[in-house]
Amino acid sequence: MITFESLGLQEDILKAVTDLGFVSPTPIQEKAIPVLLGGDRDFVGLAQTGTGKTAAFGLPLLHQLNVKLRAPQSLILCPTRELCLQIANDLKNFSKYLGDVSIVAVYGGASIVQQLREIKRGAHIIVATPGRLLDIIDRGAINFDSVRYAILDEADEMLNMGFQEDINNILSKTPAEKTTWLFSATMPQEVRRIAQKYMNDPFELTVGTKNSGNVNIEHEYYVVRPRDKYAALKRIVDYNPDIFGIIFTRTKLDSQEIAESLIRDGYNADALHGDLTQQQRDKVMKRFRERGLQVLVATDVAARGIDVDSVTHVINYELPDDVENYTHRSGRTGRAGKSGVSIAIITGRDVGKIRQIERVLGKKFVKAEVPDGFAVCEKQLFGLVHKVHNVTVNDEQIEPYLERIYEEFQQMSKEELIKRFASLEFNEFLAYYENAEDLNVKEVRRGEAGDTNTMSQRSSGRFTRLFINLGSVDDFNRGDMLRYLCDSTGLKGNKIGRIDLKGVYSFFEVENDVLEQVQKSFTDLNYNGRSVRIEMSQDGDKRGGGGYRGNSGGSRSYGGGDRRKSYGDREGGGGRREYSSGRPSYKGKKSS
């Protein structure tokens, strides 16, 4: 067995690694550390998230650190503040026996004054997000003359987030004679170009297959109607009583609304997105790491840097546009050699995207069935039984109460006691799922009713396709357009079908029975001083609709009713959340 001792690291670092409980290196660590200990060769490392890349570059970096030189010797760039803090914290743990090593995390959302103060005191290693580091560079508050190593971590994600120009500006301020290490989960052309521009004959190491997913992760997808996505989400969560997972959404608004609906429906959930303050983000992440949350609802950007080894499930409430983002999402589970499940809740339109992801990852997705009410109740019941069976009993603390407990139950037989105890939680789910409908979309021949590609509504011709002279150049995305249409017409979201967003114009579909209302609503309407115009689409007045919202995520019905409504102080919650004039409304209606 390969050990850290055999890799050539100095004794003080090995002692810290042992304290952290590391026994043997991961594949990326085993192969990268001996190369990086040489210290004089550029390096490209490709490996999935959760494979130990921080230690792969952090340990050899510390091995070559000159502790006596109180100046920045290494610069590490990463995409998000969460990852920035995670890397800085790991390096501090690795270096605790090396003496007075100063590692400064530089990121937005925290006091720049405090960060400047720490840099001025003499930082050995700077871990930074590009935007905040540029702010500090512009103030002339940092000197890179002593930088020997520049490390780009999660390089593909930094480029996805639009940091290309920032990275160029920062690297141009560092010495020409330095060693550059680049780590990435995927290798798109943009990352390749950075390697070509800033590296000289780099050593390239790939662990696994390029752009592939973690082998410990199973991939599943569920096909449902757009309006049933939230109900399917709840049922999947209920079917996995021990779930500790992350739910991914496209937008900050979606993550907040889904989290609020889950909380209202009795789940331990919270949201993580870019609109939160740093204090709020830290609080949410602390609860998640301590397992105070059952599920975390997050956007792609906010979830970067979440390094929690025990995540059991990743749920894609909406698929991302890029396969690389799917790889990053799924990499939040199956970390540190553990197994995990990546789930996609999709409509019939997204089956083709699943096939595309399969081809890129080289992995087959399992088409799963949303469990019915009986299956969910059975899983919850035996989840409770297993929890009772494995509970740790504190004999000393419970001893004073046992006599009264025995008296309370002395008239019951063992069988009666077990039945009553199991029913305590089981009855809630039994009542909630008693008449639960089948949420699965059946796959039939193309063009038939219920076809997952055309959708039954779309073939019914009950939608009319309209042109509008607003588009992406007006700063609309599909979700914004949906809200604008609802605001302008007074319609609920389920009256509006597919939205095709273009540059200076768009197409949208409305149900035929509200067509006249829509046309009247756009009489003499202005947007930013410009007259808004709608008209019948020229490619057919009545084109099949179907309630599909493209990137806005379906019918945006999030509520759903409290699954625990049968108990007094747990009552409340629920109701279907729908868009009406762009604002959520609640209808006190239970949804299975």
N, C-alpha and C positions, 0 to 999 in steps of 0.2 A: 504493500500500500504506500502510495506517495504521501509524504508528510510535509508540513511547512518547513521543518528543519532541513529537509533535503534540498530546498530551493535556494539556499544561500543567504537567507535574511539574517541580520545581526541579532544577537541574543536579546537585547532590550525590546525589540519588536516582537520576537517570538514569545516572550513572556507575556506581553499584552494580548497577543493572539490566543494564547492558552487561557488567559483569564476570561476571554470572551466566549470560551467553549468551543472554539474552532479546532477540529481534529485533523481533517485532511482538506486540501484545497479543492475547489471546484475545477472543472475542466478549463475554463478561461483563466483562472488563477494559476493552475499548474503549468499552462503553456506560455502565459504572458509574462509572469514574474521573472523567470530566468533571462528572458530577452531584455526586459526593461531594466534589470539590474546592471546591464552593460552601460546604460545611461547616455549613450551617444548616438542612438539610432532612432529616427522617426518611426512611428508605429501606428498601424490601423488595426483595431480589434473589433470584430463583429460577433456579437452574442446577444441573445435575448435578454430582456429585463428579468431581474430576479436570479441571475446566474453568478452574481458576485463581482461585477465589474469594478465597484468602488475599491475593494481590497486589491483587485488585480493591478490597478495603477497606484493606489494609495500606499501600499506597503513598500514597493520599490522606490516611490517618491520620497518617503520618510527615510528610507535606508541611506539615501544620498544627500540628505539635508545637512547643511552646515548650521548647527544650532547657534554657534557663536556670532554668526553674521545676522544682525538684526535688520534685515531688509527683505523685501519680497523676492523669493527665489523661485517660486512656482505660482502659476496662475491657472485656475481651473474654472472654465466657463460651463454653465449648465442652464437649462431653459426656465426653470421655475424656482420660486423661493423655497417650496417644500423640499425639492431635491437639493438645493443649495444648503439648507440647514442639515439635511440628512448626511450629505457628504462631509460637511464640517464636523458634525458630531462623530461620525465614524473615524475621521482622521484624528480627532482628539483622543478617542479611545485607543487607537492604534499607537499613539505617541506618548502615552502617559508615563512611560519609563525612560523617555529620551531627554528629560530635563524640561526647561522652560520653553516649550514650543508654542508659538503664537499662530493660531489659525483663525482668520477673520472671515466671517460670512457677510457678503455684501449683496443686498437684495432690496427691492422696493417694498414699501409698506411698513418699513421700520425707520427709526430715527437715523438720518444720514449723518447728523452731528456725532452720534455715538460711534457710528462706523468709522468716520474720519478720525475720531479720537483713538480708536483701537489701531488703525493703520499707522498713525503718527507714533504710537508707542513702540512700533517695530514689529511688523507682521512677517512671519516666515512664508506663509502660504495664504493666498487670497482665493477664496471660493466665491464666485460671483455670477449673478444674472447679467446679461449684456447691458440692459437699459440702465440699471443703477450704476454699473461700473463706468459707463460713459459719462454719467453725471459727475462722478468723482474725478474722472480724467479731465473733464472740462473745467473743474475747479483748480486744476494743477496740484492736486493733493496727493498724488501717488507717483513714485519713481520706479520705472520698470528696468532700470539699467542692470540690476542684478538678477533678473529673471533668466533662469536656465531652462525651465520647462514650461510649456504651454499645453494644457490638456483640455480637449473639447469632449465633454461627456454628453451622451444623448444628442449627438450632432444632428441626426436626422430630424429630431423633434424641434431643435432650435431653428432649423431651416423651415420646417412646416409652420412655425410661429412667426416667420418673417424677420428673423434676426441676421440674415445674410449680410446686409450692409453694416450692421453693428459689429459683427464678428470681424469683418474686414477692417473696420476702423480701429478696433482694439488691437488686433494682431499687428497692425502697421505701427503701433506705438511700442511694441516689444522689440528687443534686440534681434537683429538678423541672425546672429549666431546663437541659436537655441535649439532645443529638441522638442518636437511637437508629437503628442500622442492624441489619437482620435479614437473614441469609442462610440459605437452606434449599434442599434438593434437591427437596422436595415441599411441598405447601401444604394439609395437612389442616386441619380446622376448628379444632383446638387452636392451631395456629400463627396462623391468621386472628384468633382471639380475642386472642392476645398483641398482635398488630399494632393491633387496635382499642383495646386497653386502654392501651398505653404509647406510642402514636404519634399524631401530629397530622398528618393529611393526607399520608401518606407517598408518596413517589415509588415506584411499583412497576415493576420491570423483570423480565421473563421472557425468558430465553434458551432457545429450544427450546419445547416444549409442557409445560405443567404436568404433573407426575407422570410424565413420559416418560423413557425411557432414553437413554443416549448413542447417537448415530447410528453411531458407529464400532464398536459391539458387535454381534456375531452371537449369536443365542440358539438353543440346541439342547436337546433333551431325549431321554433314553433310558428306555425302559420295561422294567423287569426284575422278577423275583420278589424279594420282600423278602430272602430268604436270599442272593441273588446280588449285593446292592448293593456289598459290599466288593470282590468279584471283578471287577465291572464297573468300579469305580473304578480298580483297578490296571490293567485292560486299557486304559482310556482314557488313563491316564498313560503307559503303555508305547507307545501308538499315537502319542503326541506327544513324541518324544525330547527336543525342546528346550523342553518346558514349564517355565514359571516361574510358579507359580500359587498360589492360595489356595483351600483346601477349607473350606466352611462347614458347621458342625454346629449343632444346637440347644443342646446342653448342654456344660458344661465337661468332664464325664465322657467324653462321646463324643469330644470333640476330643483328649483325652489318650490314650484307648484306640486311636483310629484312627491317631494319630501314632506311638504305640509299635508298632503292628502294621506300619505302613509301614516304620519303621526296621528292624524285625526281618526284613522281607522284602527288604531291600537298597536302600531308597530314602533319599535325603537329605531327611528330613522332620523337623518339630518342631511342637509345639503352642503356641498362644498363647491364654490364657484368664485369667479373673479370679482364679484361685487361685494364680497365680504371683506371686512377689515382684517389686518393681520392678526389682531387679537381674537377676532371671531374664528378665523381659520385655525389658529392654534388651539382654541378651545374645542372645536369640532374634531380636529385630528387627535387631540388628547383623549377624548371620549372614545373615538374609534379604535385607537391603539390599545386602550384598556378594555375593549370589548363592551363598552357602555352602549354602543350602537350595534343593532343587528345588521342594518344596511346603511351604506353611505351613498347618496345620490350626487353624482359629480359630472362635470364637463371634462372633456379631454385635457384641456390646459390645466385645470385645477388639480387633476389627479396625477399629473406628472410628479414623480418624487415620492409617491406613497410607497413606502418600503415596509410593508407589514407581511410577515412570512405566512401567517395563518389564514389568509383570505381563501375561502372555500369556493366562492362563485363570483364570476363577473357576468352581469346581465346587460346586454346591449338593448336598451329600450328603443333605440333607433340606431341603425347601422351607420358608421362613419362613411364619408365619401371616399377616403383613401384606405387601401388595404394595409398600408403601414400603420395607420391609426388603429385598425382592428388588432394588429399584432401587438401594439403597445397596450391596448386595453386588456386583451386576454393575458398579457404578461403580468398583470397585477395579481393573478392567482398562479398556483403551481410553482411557487418560489422556493428556493433553498431545497430543492429535491422533493418537495411535497407535491401531491396531485391536486388538480383543480378542475373546475368545469366552467367553460365559457358558453353562455346562452345568448341567442339572438331571438327577440320577439319581432316577427316580421309580418307584413301583409303579402298577399300573392305577388305583388309587383316586385318584391325584393328577392324572390327566389333566384333570379338571374345573378344578382349581386353575390348571393351565397356561393353560387357556382364559380364566380370569378375569384372570390377569396379562397375557395378550395384549390383552384388551379395554382394560385400564387404560393400558398402555404404548403401545397403538396399533401394536404390532409382532407379526409372525407368527413363531412359534417353528418351527424345523425339527425334525421327528421323525427322529432319527438312529438307526442300527443300531450296537449294540456290535460293534466289529470282531472278526472271527474270528482264530484263531491265525496263519493264513498272512499276513493283512494286517498284524498286529502285527509279525511277524518281518521282513516286507518293509520296513516303515517303520524299524525299528531298524537293519537292514542299511544302508539308504541314508542314514540319519542318521549312521552311523559313516563311510560313504564321504565324505559332505559335510564332516564334521568333519576328516578327514584332508586333504581337498582344500584346506580353508581355513585349516589350522593355520599359525601363524607360526613360521618356522624361525629359530632363533638360531644362525647359522653359526659365530660365534666360540666359543660354549660347546660345541657338538656336534663341532667339528672334531677334537679329540684322540681321539674314540672312533670316528670313521668307518672307519678302516682295519680295526679289529677287527670292526666291524659288517659291512663288505663281505666279510671273510673268512668270517664265519659264514654268510652267505647266498650265497656264490659258486657253490655247487653247484645252486642253484635258478634256474629260469627266472623271468622277470618274471611270467608267468601263474601259476606255482606260488606265488610269493611273495605275490601279491595274494590268491589263494584262501586261503592259510593265515592271512594277516593279517585278512582279513574274517571268517574263521571263528572267530577268537579270542573275540570277543564274541557273534557270531551264534549259535554253537552252544548257548550258554546259553538263549537265548530259544527256539531251535528245539526243544530238549529239553523245556522247560517247557510250551510251547504245542502240543506234538505232537498230543495228543488233546483239545484244548480244546473244551468244549461250547459250544453256542449259548446265550448268556445272554439273548437278546431274548424278550420276551413277545409272542406273535402276537396281533393284534387280530382277533377273530371276532365273529359276531353275538351280541348280548346273550343271556345265558342258556346259551350253549353251553359245553362244556368249554374252559377256557383263556380265557374271557371276561375282558378286562382290568378290567371293572368288578365282576364278581362273584367272579372267581378260581375256578379249577377246584376247589380244596379246599372253597370256601364252598358250592358246589352239591352237595357230596357228603354233607352232613349228618353229618360225623364230629365235630362240635363241639357241646358243650352250653353253653348260656348260663346264667350264675349271677348272683345278686344278692349284694352284700356291703355292709354298713352302714358303710363308710368312703369318704371322698371328698375333695374339694379342701379342705374346711374342716379336715381333719386334716393339712393341709400336704402332700398327695400331688399329684404330677403323674403322667402315665402311666408315665414311666420308674421313678419311685419305687414305683408300684403293682406294676409288673412285678417289680421286685426283691423287694418284700414278699411277693408270691405265691410266688416261687421260694424265698425263705427259709423261708416257713411250710410249704410242701408238700414241699420237696425236689425239685421238678420242674425240668427244664431249660426254658429260655425257649421252645423250639420246641414245647412241649406246651401253651402258653397262646396263645389266639387274640386276638381283638380285645378291647381294653379301652375301655369308655365311661365316662369319669370325670364324675361329677356333683358336686353340692355336698356333701350329707350321705350319699350312697350312690354306688355304682358298679355297673356290669355288667362281667363278664369271661367269656371263653369258654375252655373246656378240652377237650382231646380226650376222647372218650367212654371210652376205655380207662383213663383215669386219674381218672375222675369219683369213684369210690369212695374213692380215695386222698386226693383233695382234701377230700371231705366229712369223712373221719376226721381230717384234719389240723386242721380248724377246730373240733373238739370242745374245749370248755373253753379257748379261746384268748382272750387279752386284748390290747388295744392301748391304752397310756396309761391303764390302770385301767378300761377299758371293754370289755365282752364283745363279741367279734367274732362276727357271725352271717352265715352264707351260706344261700341257698336257691335253688331253681330259679326262673328268671325266669318271670313270669306270661304273657309274650308268646310262649310256645312253648318247650317243654323242649329241643328239639334244633333249634338255629338254626345256619345255616351259619357256619363259622368261617373259617379261612384264614390264620392266622399273621400277620395284620396287627396292628401294635402302635400304630397311631395315631402320636402324637407321640414315642413312644420310639424310632422309627426302624427298625422291622422286626425281624428276628430277631437283631440285634446279633451277627452272626458276623463278626469282624473279621480273624482271622488269615489263613490262606490259603496258607501254604507259601512258602518262600524261592524267588523266581524265579531265583536264582543258585546253586542248591544244588549244582551239579555241580563247584564248585571248592572244594577243601580248606578254607582258612580263612574262606571265605564261607559255609560250610555252617552250618546251624542254623536259627533262625527257625522259623517256620511252624507250621502247625497251625491248625485252626479254633478260634476263640475263641467259646465259647458260655456262656450263663449257667446255672450249676448252683448252686442254693441261694444265688443272688445274687452269686456270685464267679466270675471267669473260670477256665476250665479249658482245657487244651491237649491236642489229640489227635493231634498229629503226622500230620495228614491233609492231603494236598495238595488245593488247590482252584484250579481254573483261573480 
